[in-house]
Amino acid sequence: MLRAAPSGIRAGSLIPMRGISGCRFPHHPGRASVASMTRYPGIADRTIVVTGAGGGQGAAEARVLAEAGARVIATDVTDAAAASIAGVEYRRLDASDEGDWAALAASLTESLDGEPLRGLVNNAGITHRARLGTVERADWDRVLAVNLTGPMLGIQALAPLMGPGSSIVNIGSSAALNAHYPVAYTTSKWGLRGLTHVAATELGARGIRVNVVHPGFIETPMTANAPEAMRTAQLALTPLERLGRAEEVAEAVAFLLSDAATYLTGAEIPVDGGATSSAGAKFMADRIAGA
């Protein structure tokens, strides 16, 4: 069961278990533009954790949030981020490791000093493109450990540090809205939908919102090695007829974390150029028109 915030402080605390050294988060004057702060109210000077932010889509999310004035803790399994982002602190964290989450929670308990954690973005994820008949158990377990168990561990560890107005955004996938062939990846993302709805229900009484964003085919390091046939097919299935950009996902995430979305919880938001909405209708219509 998730622990409620202890009485007498604005957010819960955890007993430190092992060290990631805590630190204060100084505001960076001039870092946040007036436009971004207005578009994403409630984020400036608040602390948000983004997993899988060493590069790609997670780095884009960290950047957009920092530009809106947030104090961003970007985590990833690598020892260093691919590139430094102004206003973002990087920490190593294996999303599938319960001990890493406990250490981060202990560090945040000290550094937040009673201020509630504003947000958690469960972005960390891996893929494996084996089909149902060929996937090996070790690969299955590895994908589910990062993509599904990781967000669960993150919510268990950090929700006690949150309070009314806090927000959790899980990063799903358009694969969670169809029967995409990489069975371990698709199953993990369908499971993340369930976790999102359970968490939204259980945490709602504390004023904590939980939503899931489903990116489509986004230009990131994860999709860079996708077969060319997959890219071609994706374009044929997407009404906007282009691939997505990581920044477009990041903007949706920032919106859900902000006070512009205070009555949105348990929602599923595809950012996929209309691919899942069309459900193949575009492909069929194009073929009929060309016949």
N, C-alpha and C positions, 0 to 999 in steps of 0.2 A: 504494500500500500504506500502511496506517496505521502510523505509527512507534511503536515500543515506547518505554516510559518510559526515559530515560537512567539509567545506573547511578549510585548514590550519593545519589539523592534519592528521596523517596516518590512523586513524580509526575514526568511528563515536562516538558520545557520547550521553548518555541519561541523562535526568534530574533525579537525585536520587529521589526515591519514598518512600522507607522505608528501614531500615537498616539491611543488613548483612554487618558486618564490613569488609572493604577492607584490603588487605595486599599485601605486595610485595612478590615476589616469588624468593627466593635466589637459585642460581644454586648450585647443589650438586656435587662438584668435584669427579670424579671417579665413579659416579653413572651409567652413560651411557657407555656401552662398545663400543669400536671402531666398532665392527661388527654390532651392532644394529644401530648405527648412520649412518654407510655406507649403510645398507640395507634400512633405512628409512630416507633419506636425507631431510633436511629442518624442522625437528621436534624438534631437540635439542634447549633448552632454549626458546621454544615457548609455549604459553598457550593453552590448550585444555580442554574443558568441556565434561565430560562423565556422562550421566544420568543413573539411575538404576545401580549404581556402588557400592552399599553397599555389594554386594556379587555376586557369580556366574559369569556369562558371562561378566557383566559390570566390575566387579573387575579384571577379566583377561585382559580386554581391557585397564583398567587404569594401570595395572602392566606392560604390554608390552610397552605402551607409555612412562611410567616413565623410563623403562630400556633403551629406545631410547633417553632419555635426556629431554623429554617434561616436562613442568610444568603442572601437571594434577590436575584439580578440579573435584573430584568425587562427585556426588550428588545422593541422594536417599531419599525416603519418611521417612525412619527410622531416629531416632535421632543419631545413631552411626553406623559406618560400622562394618560388621561382623569381619573384621580383619584389622589391620593397614598395609598399604603398603608404603614402603620407597619411598619418593619423591612425595607422593600423599596427597593433602589436601582434607578433607571431609567436605561437607556442606549438610545440610538438604534442600531438595527441592521436593515439590510435582509437578510432571511434568504436572499435569492437572490444576494447579493453576496459573492464569495469574499474580497475585500479587507476587508469589514466583519468577517467571521469571523476573519480573520488578526489584525486589530487587537484584537478582543476576546480572542483567545487570548494575544496578547502581553501585554495588560494583566493577565489572570488569572495568567499565569506569574509576573509581578512580585508581585502582591498575595497570591497563595496561599503564596509563599515555601516551596515544596516540599510543602505539604499537598495531597493529591489533591483534585481537583474531585469532589464527591459525585454531582452529577447534572446531566442535561440533559433538558429537556422541549421537544421539537420540536412546539410548539403552533401556530406561525404558519401561517395558511392563508387562502386566498381562494376564492371560488366564482364560477362563471359558468354561467348556466342555459341556454345554447344546446344544442340537440340535435345529433345526429350529422350530419344533413344541412345544418345551417346554421352550425355553429361555424366561426369564422374562425381562420386560422393564428396570427395575433398573439395572440388570446385564449387559444388552446390553449397556446402557448408560455409566456404569462404565468402561467397557472395551474400548469403543471407546474414552472416555475422556482421558484415559492414553495413549493408543496405537496410536491414530490418532490426536486428538486435542492437546495432549502434544507436539509432534514434531512440529506441526504448530506454537504453542505458542513459542516454543524454537527458531525457525527460525525467527519469527517476532521480538523477543526480542534481539537476539544475532547477527543476520546478519548485523545490522547497525554498529556493532563493528568490522566487518571483512573488509579485503581488498584483493587486488590481491594476489592469492596464497592460500587464506584460503579455507577450505574444510569442508563440512558437510556430515556426513555419517549417514544415517538412517538404523536402524536394522529392517528389514522385517522378513520374515519367508518363508520357503518352502510352508506353507499354502497359501501364496499369489500367488502361481503358480499352485494351483490345487483347488479342492473342498473339502478340509478337513472339517470334520463334525462339529467342534465347531463354530457355525455360527457367533457369535459376534467377536471372535478372528480372524477368517479367513477374515471376512468383513473388520475389522480394518486394517489388513495387506494389503489387496488389495487396500484399500484407501491410505495407505502409499506409495504404488507404484505411484499412481497418484500425490500425494503431491511432491514426489521426482522429477518427470518429470517437473511439473510446476515450482518448485523452481530452478531446473537446468536451465530452460529456462529464468526465470526472473532475476536470479543472475549472469548469465554467462557474461553479459556485464561488470560487476564489477570484473571479474576474479575470482569469487567464484565458486568452483565446488561442485556438489551435487550428491551423488550416494547412492545406497541402497544395502545392503548385506542381503542375504536370508539364514539364518542358517537352517539346517535340524534338525534332532533329536540329540540335543547336551546334554551331561551329565551336567545338571545344577539343582539347587534347583527347578526350575519351572517344569522340566520334571521328577523329582524324584518321584512324586506321580502319574505319568501316569499309567493307567492300564497295567498290564503285557502283555495283549493281544496286546496292542498298540505297546509296545516295540518289541514284537516278529514279528508283522506285518511289522514294520519299517525296521527291519533287513532283512526281506524277500524281501523288495522293494529296498534295497540299494545295488548297485553293489559292493561297497567296503566292504560290509558285516560286518560293525561295526558301533557303534555310534560315533558321533563326540565329540571333546574336545573343551572346551571354548577357549583355547589358539589358536586353529586353526581358529576360527572366529576372534579372536583378531588380529592375524597376517594379515588377509585380511583388517581389519579396519585400521590398522597402515599403510599399503601400500597405501590405498586410501587417507589417510591424508597427505602422504608424497609427496616430489617432484619427486618421482619415478612414480607418476600417474598424471602429470601435464596436460595431454590432455585427461583425462578420466572424463567425466561428463555425468549425465543422464544414467549411466550404472547400470545394475542389475546383481549382482554376487552371484550365489548360492554357499553356502558352506555346501553341503549336501551329500557328498559321491556319487554323481551321481544319487540320488533318483529321482529328478524331471526330469532330462534328460532322464532317463530310462523310466519314466512314466508307470511303471508296467510291462515293457517288461521282466525284470529280473525274476519277480515272475512267469510270464507265461512260460518263457523258462525253469525255474527250474522245474515247474510242468510237462511240456511236457517231459523233460529229464527223470523224475522219473516215468513216466507212463509205 
